Amino acid sequence: MGYACPVCDAEQADAEHLANHLAVTAALGREDHRDWLEEYAPDWADRGPEDLGEIVSQYAPEIETPEFESGHGHGPTFEDELARQSRGPGRGAMTSEAESVLEEARELTRQMQDSKPESGGEDADRDDGAGPDGEGGSDAGTGDGNENS
């Protein structure tokens, strides 16, 4: 047994998924979801999904959710919900705060990826083009191009 979002009727696998849906959607700037949370769970931003789920599920219609109960038994992931809420007709635009948070997350991800060591190990990161003897690297022996003069 799952729940329908009391704001948009989106099907959710359980109370915790319902809490995540409402909170993520509100955080992305959907005023209708934020207003609903402010009315029924005013301290929603300070609660975890399990705790918030206990509150919001009291106000959400219970529904059959066979697509969530089949397979591996899990509903949509955070990433699925984020993608669904941030694009498509009728989804609304993100607030500048939400856009700023997402851009910061992208930048932190880029920084993490840039700081990862290459598969060549630590020495690969320190490759300055010099060969094993510290001289010229792969261009050693080519000279300055004036040897035939």
C-alpha positions in Angstrom: 0.0 0.0 0.0 1.4 3.4 -1.0 0.2 7.0 -0.9 -0.9 9.7 -3.3 0.7 13.1 -2.8 -2.0 15.2 -1.3 -0.9 18.1 -3.5 -0.3 16.6 -7.0 -1.5 13.0 -6.7 1.9 11.6 -7.6 2.1 7.9 -6.5 4.6 7.2 -3.7 5.6 3.7 -2.5 5.4 4.5 1.2 5.4 7.3 3.8 9.1 7.9 3.5 8.9 8.3 -0.3 6.0 10.6 0.2 8.0 12.7 2.6 10.9 12.8 0.2 8.6 13.8 -2.7 7.0 16.6 -0.8 10.3 18.0 0.6 12.3 17.8 -2.6 9.4 19.3 -4.6 9.1 22.1 -2.1 12.8 22.7 -2.0 12.8 23.0 -5.8 10.4 25.9 -5.6 7.0 24.4 -6.1 5.0 26.8 -3.9 1.9 24.5 -3.7 4.0 21.7 -2.1 5.8 24.2 0.2 2.5 25.8 1.3 1.0 22.4 2.0 4.0 21.4 4.1 3.9 24.7 6.0 0.3 24.1 6.9 0.5 20.4 7.9 4.1 20.0 9.0 5.5 23.5 9.8 8.8 22.1 10.9 9.2 19.9 7.8 12.7 21.2 7.0 14.0 20.0 10.3 12.7 16.5 10.1 14.1 13.4 8.5 12.2 11.4 5.9 11.0 8.7 8.3 9.8 11.3 10.9 8.2 13.5 8.3 6.6 10.5 6.6 4.7 9.6 9.8 3.2 13.1 9.7 2.4 13.6 6.0 1.0 10.1 5.5 -1.8 10.9 7.9 -3.2 13.4 5.3 -2.4 11.5 2.1 -4.9 9.0 0.5 -3.7 5.4 0.6 -3.5 3.8 -2.8 -2.5 0.5 -4.4 1.0 0.8 -5.9 1.6 -2.5 -7.8 4.4 -1.0 -9.8 6.3 -0.2 -6.6 5.6 -3.6 -5.0 6.8 -5.6 -8.0 10.5 -6.0 -8.9 13.0 -4.9 -6.3 10.3 -3.2 -4.1 11.6 0.3 -4.2 10.0 3.4 -5.6 11.7 6.2 -7.6 15.1 7.3 -6.5 16.0 10.8 -5.4 17.6 11.4 -8.8 14.4 10.2 -10.6 12.3 12.5 -8.5 14.6 15.4 -9.0 14.6 14.9 -12.8 10.9 14.6 -12.9 10.4 17.8 -10.8 12.9 19.9 -12.6 11.7 19.6 -16.2 8.6 18.9 -18.2 5.3 20.6 -18.8 3.6 22.0 -15.7 6.5 21.5 -13.4 7.3 25.2 -12.9 10.7 26.8 -12.8 13.2 26.3 -10.0 13.8 29.1 -7.6 17.1 30.9 -7.8 18.1 29.3 -4.5 17.4 25.8 -5.9 19.4 26.6 -9.0 22.3 28.0 -6.9 22.3 24.8 -4.8 22.3 22.6 -7.8 25.1 24.6 -9.4 27.2 24.4 -6.3 26.6 20.6 -6.2 27.8 20.4 -9.8 30.9 22.4 -9.1 31.8 20.3 -6.0 31.3 17.1 -8.2 33.7 18.6 -10.8 36.2 19.4 -8.1 36.0 15.9 -6.7 36.5 14.3 -10.2 39.4 16.6 -11.0 41.2 15.7 -7.7 40.8 12.0 -8.2 44.2 10.3 -9.0 44.5 8.8 -12.5 44.7 5.1 -12.8 48.5 5.5 -13.4 49.0 6.2 -9.7 50.6 9.1 -7.9 53.4 9.5 -10.4 50.9 10.2 -13.2 49.7 13.3 -11.4 53.3 14.7 -11.2 54.2 14.2 -14.8 55.9 17.4 -15.8 57.1 16.2 -19.2 60.6 15.5 -18.0 62.1 12.1 -18.7 63.5 9.7 -16.1 66.7 11.7 -15.9 64.9 15.0 -15.6 65.9 16.0 -19.1 63.5 16.9 -21.9 61.0 14.0 -21.7 59.8 12.6 -25.0 61.3 15.5 -26.9 64.8 14.8 -25.6 67.3 14.2 -28.4 65.3 16.4 -30.9 67.4 19.4 -29.9 66.3 22.9 -30.8 65.8 22.2 -34.5 69.0 24.0 -35.5 71.3 21.0 -35.5 71.5 20.7 -39.3 72.6 24.3 -39.8 
